Amino acid sequence: MVFFYCSLAICTITVFLNFYLLIGFKKIRQLSKQPVIEKQPSLAIIIAVRNEEEDLAKALQSLCNINYQNCRIIVVNDRSTDRTPEILEDFKRSHPQLNVVTINVLPGGWLGKNNALYQGYLNSTEEWLLFTDADIVFHPDAISRALGYVVNNQLDHITILPEMVSRSVLLNSVFATFCIMLMMHMKPWDAKNPKSKSFAGVGAFNLIRRDAYEKIGTHTKIKLRPDDDLQLGMKVKLTNLRQDVLAGKGYICLEWYKNLRQFGNGLLKNSFAAANYKLTTAIANVLFILVAIALPMPVMFIFGTVTIRLMATIMLLFHITYMIIVPPNKWWHAFMIPFAGFFVAYVFLRAALITVKQGGIYWRDNFYSLKMLRDKN
């Protein structure tokens, strides 16, 4: 009977959460449907780069072709050792709006990317700051539509959910489940509600008013956070500033990782930060992922009675419906939810144990002790 009632509870919660997610995503407006701004405020587009030769040229080409005149592109080269400096020099010769800031030494107590973004801010004077990554491809009207939305709605900060694609079919199926987990954590559709604790922050597109960025304390307040994009959005919300989120399908695109191994290695670097570097919290998160995502359907199908298997089938059908409605997911991604749950749980646990064992994290060839990370958290 215990198994039956647990299965019933999980089935009920799953159905509710699918409805909740679908309603939430419907609340998020599309960037493509926003008006282009007419009177352009000054804008600094700040990109931190380190050994980005593979994707940098494509990203810069899209930025240099945006339909926005009153802006500067500030690329902060953080100790690159590949062809990144040469690529930047080539672009500078033909695009006068491109400014390059070079960092040769990383100051103590900083993650490289966070320091680079902060140095970009120090080298800017513009009213608006757009923090973005070196692998983002922009539609020519993406920025003018985003600024049109923030000005019309009197916002201090907006983030755009990018269209994420990968050449790996397996990775795309895992993305589908991971994005559900991330959206449940942020609940971005409620970010604009001042009474909600929900927030939004994405490294691909964090657009913030200069005085708002200074009010939250700039990147100096999150100098050792690998999840700096999420933390920026959270601090905006905690400071009671006005923020919102848009969906960037067709306008903000990136290939986040190229295969499942790269994705796992990326999570290894920053997933323990989500637990505030507390082992007990990390283990609790792993257990929650296993119990709520990875195990329910397999256990119910394998060990359940006919009624319990019917509940599992209902859960699967609702997952399939969600995947069909929310692009760019495929219907069969619903069958990969248990695998994705096990994979993410494994990576989260491994990240926590490795970090504790070695006493810190390695980030871009630098070591940061666990004591330092916890003190700055």
C-alpha positions in Angstrom: 0.0 0.0 0.0 2.9 2.4 0.7 4.2 1.8 -2.8 0.8 2.5 -4.2 0.2 5.8 -2.3 3.8 7.0 -3.1 3.2 6.2 -6.7 -0.2 8.1 -6.6 1.5 11.1 -5.0 4.3 11.1 -7.6 1.9 10.8 -10.5 -0.3 13.6 -9.2 2.7 15.9 -8.6 4.1 15.1 -12.1 0.8 16.0 -13.8 0.6 19.2 -11.8 4.2 20.2 -12.6 3.8 19.6 -16.3 0.7 21.9 -16.3 2.7 24.4 -14.2 5.7 24.4 -16.5 3.5 24.8 -19.6 1.6 27.6 -18.1 4.8 29.3 -17.0 6.4 29.0 -20.4 3.3 30.5 -22.0 3.8 33.6 -19.8 7.2 34.2 -21.2 7.0 36.6 -24.1 9.0 36.1 -27.3 11.8 38.6 -28.1 10.9 38.3 -31.8 7.5 40.0 -31.1 8.8 43.0 -29.3 9.0 46.4 -31.1 12.4 47.8 -32.3 13.5 50.7 -30.1 13.5 54.1 -31.9 15.5 56.3 -29.6 18.6 54.3 -28.8 20.2 54.7 -25.4 24.0 54.2 -25.1 25.0 50.6 -24.8 28.2 48.7 -24.0 28.3 45.0 -25.0 30.9 43.3 -22.8 32.3 39.9 -23.7 34.9 38.0 -21.7 37.1 35.7 -23.9 39.8 33.2 -23.1 40.9 30.8 -25.8 37.7 31.1 -27.8 39.2 30.7 -31.3 36.7 28.1 -32.4 33.5 30.2 -31.9 34.7 33.8 -31.5 34.7 34.9 -35.1 31.1 33.8 -35.8 29.9 35.5 -32.6 31.7 38.7 -33.3 30.5 38.8 -36.9 26.9 38.6 -35.7 27.5 41.4 -33.1 29.2 43.7 -35.6 26.2 43.4 -37.9 23.5 44.3 -35.3 21.0 47.0 -36.1 22.0 49.2 -33.2 24.2 52.3 -33.8 24.7 53.8 -30.3 26.9 51.0 -28.9 30.4 49.8 -28.3 31.6 46.3 -28.2 34.1 45.7 -25.4 35.9 42.4 -25.7 38.1 41.6 -22.7 40.8 39.1 -23.6 41.7 37.2 -20.5 45.1 35.7 -20.9 44.3 33.8 -24.1 47.1 31.6 -25.5 45.4 30.5 -28.7 44.5 32.5 -31.8 42.0 34.7 -30.0 44.2 37.8 -30.0 44.8 37.5 -33.7 41.1 37.2 -34.4 40.4 40.3 -32.3 43.0 42.3 -34.2 41.5 41.3 -37.5 38.0 42.5 -36.4 39.3 45.7 -34.9 40.7 46.8 -38.3 37.3 46.6 -40.0 35.0 47.4 -37.1 35.8 50.6 -35.2 33.1 50.0 -32.7 35.1 47.0 -31.3 37.3 47.8 -28.3 39.8 45.2 -26.9 40.9 45.2 -23.3 43.8 42.8 -22.5 44.3 41.2 -19.1 47.7 39.7 -18.5 47.5 39.0 -14.8 44.5 37.7 -12.8 44.1 39.5 -9.5 43.8 37.4 -6.4 40.3 36.5 -5.2 38.7 36.5 -8.6 37.5 34.0 -11.1 38.9 35.0 -14.5 35.5 35.5 -16.3 34.1 37.5 -13.5 37.1 39.8 -13.4 37.0 40.2 -17.2 33.4 41.3 -17.1 34.1 43.7 -14.3 37.1 45.1 -16.3 34.8 45.6 -19.2 32.4 47.6 -17.0 35.4 49.7 -15.8 36.2 50.5 -19.4 32.7 51.6 -20.2 30.6 54.7 -19.6 27.4 53.7 -21.4 23.9 53.8 -19.8 23.3 50.1 -20.4 25.5 47.1 -20.1 25.0 43.8 -21.9 27.1 40.9 -20.5 27.2 38.1 -23.0 29.4 35.1 -24.0 31.8 34.5 -26.8 29.8 31.8 -28.5 26.5 33.6 -28.9 25.0 34.3 -32.4 22.7 37.4 -32.5 19.9 38.2 -34.9 20.5 41.8 -36.2 17.4 43.1 -34.4 17.9 41.1 -31.1 19.4 43.9 -29.1 17.2 46.7 -30.4 14.1 44.6 -29.6 15.4 43.8 -26.1 16.1 47.4 -25.4 12.8 48.4 -26.8 11.2 46.1 -24.3 13.1 47.2 -21.2 12.6 50.9 -22.0 8.9 50.5 -22.7 8.4 48.5 -19.5 10.8 50.6 -17.4 13.0 47.6 -16.4 16.4 47.6 -14.8 17.5 44.2 -16.0 16.4 41.7 -18.6 17.7 38.3 -19.5 17.0 36.4 -22.7 16.6 32.6 -22.7 18.7 31.5 -25.7 17.8 28.9 -28.3 20.2 26.2 -27.4 21.2 23.7 -30.0 23.8 20.9 -30.1 25.1 18.6 -32.8 24.7 15.8 -30.3 21.3 14.1 -30.4 22.0 12.5 -27.0 23.0 15.8 -25.5 19.8 17.5 -26.8 17.7 14.9 -25.1 19.5 15.5 -21.8 19.2 19.3 -22.2 15.5 18.9 -22.3 15.4 17.5 -18.7 18.1 19.7 -17.4 16.3 22.8 -18.6 13.2 21.7 -16.8 15.3 21.4 -13.6 16.8 24.8 -14.2 13.5 26.5 -14.9 12.0 25.0 -11.7 14.8 26.5 -9.8 14.6 30.0 -11.3 10.9 30.1 -12.2 11.7 33.0 -14.7 8.1 33.6 -15.7 7.6 35.1 -12.2 10.8 37.2 -12.3 8.8 40.4 -13.0 6.6 39.9 -10.0 8.1 42.0 -7.2 6.3 39.8 -4.6 7.9 36.6 -5.9 11.3 35.3 -5.1 11.8 34.1 -8.6 14.6 35.6 -10.7 16.3 35.3 -14.0 19.9 35.4 -15.1 21.5 33.8 -18.2 25.1 34.2 -19.3 24.1 34.5 -22.9 22.2 37.7 -22.4 22.2 39.8 -19.1 21.2 43.3 -20.0 21.3 45.7 -17.1 21.1 49.4 -16.5 24.4 50.8 -15.4 23.1 52.4 -12.1 21.3 49.1 -11.3 24.5 47.1 -11.8 26.3 49.5 -9.5 23.5 49.3 -7.0 23.8 45.5 -6.7 27.6 45.9 -6.1 28.9 44.9 -9.6 30.8 41.7 -10.1 32.9 42.4 -7.0 30.0 40.9 -5.0 30.2 37.6 -7.0 33.9 37.5 -7.8 34.3 33.8 -6.9 30.9 32.5 -8.2 31.2 30.1 -11.2 27.4 30.7 -11.6 27.9 34.4 -12.0 25.0 34.8 -14.4 22.5 33.3 -12.1 23.9 35.3 -9.1 23.6 38.6 -11.0 20.0 37.9 -11.7 19.4 36.9 -8.1 21.0 40.0 -6.7 18.9 42.2 -9.0 15.8 40.6 -7.6 17.0 40.8 -3.9 17.7 44.5 -4.4 14.1 45.0 -5.4 15.0 46.2 -8.9 12.7 45.5 -11.9 13.6 42.6 -14.0 12.0 40.3 -16.6 12.8 37.6 -19.1 12.1 36.9 -22.8 12.4 33.9 -25.0 15.1 34.4 -27.7 14.1 31.7 -30.2 15.6 32.6 -33.6 17.3 35.7 -32.1 19.8 34.6 -29.5 21.4 31.2 -30.3 24.3 29.2 -29.1 25.8 25.7 -29.1 26.3 25.4 -25.3 28.3 22.2 -25.4 29.1 19.9 -28.3 28.7 16.5 -26.6 27.6 14.9 -23.4 31.2 14.7 -22.0 31.7 18.4 -22.4 28.4 19.1 -20.7 29.3 16.9 -17.8 32.7 18.6 -17.4 31.0 22.0 -17.5 28.6 21.0 -14.7 31.6 19.6 -12.7 33.0 23.2 -12.5 29.9 24.9 -11.1 27.3 22.5 -9.8 28.7 22.5 -6.3 28.3 26.2 -6.2 24.6 25.7 -6.5 24.8 24.0 -3.1 26.8 26.9 -1.7 29.7 24.5 -1.3 27.9 22.5 1.4 28.3 18.8 1.1 25.1 18.0 3.0 23.1 20.3 0.6 24.7 18.8 -2.4 23.8 15.2 -1.2 20.3 16.4 -0.5 20.1 17.8 -4.1 21.3 14.5 -5.5 18.8 12.5 -3.5 16.0 14.8 -4.7 17.0 14.4 -8.3 17.0 10.6 -8.0 13.7 10.4 -6.1 11.9 13.1 -8.1 13.3 12.6 -11.7 15.5 9.5 -12.3 13.7 6.7 -10.4 9.9 7.1 -10.4 9.0 5.9 -13.9 11.5 3.0 -14.1 10.6 1.7 -10.6 6.9 2.1 -11.2 7.1 0.3 -14.6 9.3 -2.5 -13.3 8.0 -3.2 -9.8 4.5 -1.8 -9.9 1.1 -3.5 -10.2 -1.1 -2.9 -13.2 -2.6 0.2 -11.6 0.8 1.6 -10.7 2.1 1.0 -14.2 -1.0 2.8 -15.5 0.1 5.8 -13.3 3.6 5.6 -14.8 2.1 5.6 -18.3 0.0 8.7 -17.5 3.2 10.4 -16.3 5.0 9.5 -19.5 2.2 10.8 -21.6 2.2 14.1 -19.8 6.0 14.3 -20.3 5.6 13.6 -24.0 3.0 16.3 -24.3 5.3 18.8 -22.6 8.2 17.9 -24.9 6.0 18.3 -28.0 4.7 21.7 -26.9 8.0 23.2 -25.7 10.5 23.6 -28.6 13.1 22.6 -29.6 12.4 19.4 -27.7 11.4 16.2 -29.4 8.6 13.9 -28.2 11.0 11.0 -27.5 13.0 13.2 -25.1 10.4 12.2 -22.5 11.8 8.6 -22.5 15.2 10.0 -21.7 14.1 11.8 -18.5 15.3 8.9 -16.2 18.7 8.7 -17.9 19.1 12.5 -17.7 18.2 12.4 -14.0 20.8 9.8 -13.3 23.4 11.6 -15.3 22.9 15.0 -13.6 22.7 13.4 -10.2 26.0 11.6 -10.9 27.7 14.7 -12.1 26.4 16.8 -9.1 27.6 14.2 -6.6 31.0 13.7 -8.3 31.5 17.5 -8.4 30.9 17.8 -4.7 33.1 14.9 -3.8 36.0 15.9 -6.1 35.8 19.5 -4.8 35.9 18.4 -1.1 38.7 15.8 -1.8 41.0 18.3 -3.5 40.0 21.2 -1.3 38.7 23.5 -4.0 38.1 23.8 -7.8 40.3 24.3 -10.8 38.9 27.0 -13.1 40.7 28.0 -16.3 44.1 26.7 -15.0 43.7 28.4 -11.6 43.0 26.8 -8.3 40.5 28.2 -5.8 40.4 26.7 -2.3 37.2 25.6 -0.8 37.8 27.9 2.2 38.1 30.9 -0.1 35.0 29.9 -2.1 32.9 29.5 1.1 34.2 32.7 2.7 33.1 34.7 -0.4 29.8 32.9 -0.8 
